[in-house]
Amino acid sequence: MVGLALFLAVAGQTGLLQPFQGLFLDVTRPIENGLNGIFRPVASFLSDAGSLNELQDENRRLRLENERLQNEVSALQSDADRVKELEEALKVQSGSGIEASVAASIVHRDSSAFTDVVSIDRGSSSGIKAGMVVLSSQGTLLGTVTRAFDNHAFVRLITDSQSKVAAEIKESHADGIVRGTANRGLSFELAQADIKVGDLVVTSGLGGNYPPDIPIGRVTKVSGTSQDLFRKVELESLVRVSTARTVLVLTSFVPQRLDLESR
Amino acid sequence: MRAALTGAALLLAALAQVTVASLFPWQAALPDLALLTLLLFAAFAGPATVMVGLPLLAISLGFASDRSPALILLAYLPLLPIASGLEQSAVPLNRYTTWLIAGLATGAWARLILAFGAIAQGASADLGSLAFRLVLPGLILDGLLLSMVYLPIRAFGWEGRGPSLQQARW
């Protein structure tokens, strides 16, 4: 058995198993979809029943936030119209701002302590490569592609404890690193600034692995004193990963490491 | 026919581990459906079935979760030696207790080795979480699951088998 384990370890490292893994994922996808279809509603019902008060509070908060955002959208719409008028007057053409992306469905999520990986139903045949950035359908950062097969890819979520993202506080531009924790949470480390609960954390773009200004989460807890060199900052992702079904793989942004590999 | 059914059951267990178990986390631990299936095969079909089925389960689970099949194989490997050691020890234990202790020990070992595998690849070494949010809740989950499945099967009159190869047949 130990000999077999050694053989599997070597075969895994040399990529000998990769074609078989792609075939396995293709064949077992209907079974995974079937299991998901049966058990996901049950889990969702149990989860909702267990956190009814929390959901009611969240609902109230979201209603208020929705109202505020609608007012903001209205104000931004008039600003956008004004900018368009000015651009036309000055004969300036701005970029569309829309990144090319591939939408994919989450097939399953392997989440345990220290690990938070999902598999998606699109792969290299759709232009997906390892290292590409993955967003939620609303544009929040979810993770990066770690491995791509023809019709499947594995995505390491930012809540995986091996994940590290260069990030900054949106308001103050204080930069640091967002890391996944052992409990599938998020922490913001190495930031030297006055950080407050509610601050929005976005990608900083440093290092070239993520485009700048992608929302990651909001600060929920700051512990330590002002004497501390680095305070302990906890974040909450803007997206509830456990209920996400669709993701967007950003194919137009080439991460630094992919760019270097292609040269 | 029996071998095909065993293979299908182990494959289904591996897929259920990545699709179903992830939906029911407790603290940082998940129900270990793969271990439960192995243990039931060991207890009711005999250790030879597990010796043949374990590599198949490890490869299936590794492929489905994109983890190292070698690590998964090593994670579940102690099940039979622990159960066999317990049965041959001087302490008198009934079959249920033997399999329960072997299952709990293997579950704890499996979670530790998979967590250390992640730590070796760069995850933060949060030993407090490892002990109190992963291993301890995992032990409770494994104990509950095993009791909920093993005891009713025994109550229906299906005889269990010992963990030693001499007492087993394919």
Interface residues (C-beta under 8 A of the other chain):
Chain A: M1 V2 L4 A5 L6 F7 L8 A9 G12 L17 F20 Q21 F24 L25 T28 I31 E32 L35 N36 F39 R40 V42 A43 L46 H108 R109 D110 S111 S112 A113 F114 T115 V117 S119 T146 R147 F154 D160 S161 Q162 R179 G180 T181 A182 N183 R184
Chain B: L11 L12 L15 A16 V18 T19 V20 S22 L23 F24 P25 Q27 A28 A29 L30 M51 L54 P55 A58 I59 S60 G62 F63 A64 S65 D66 R67 S68 P69 A70 L71 L73 L74 L77 R111 L114 A115 A118 I119 Q121 G122 A123 S124 D126 S129 L130 R133 L134
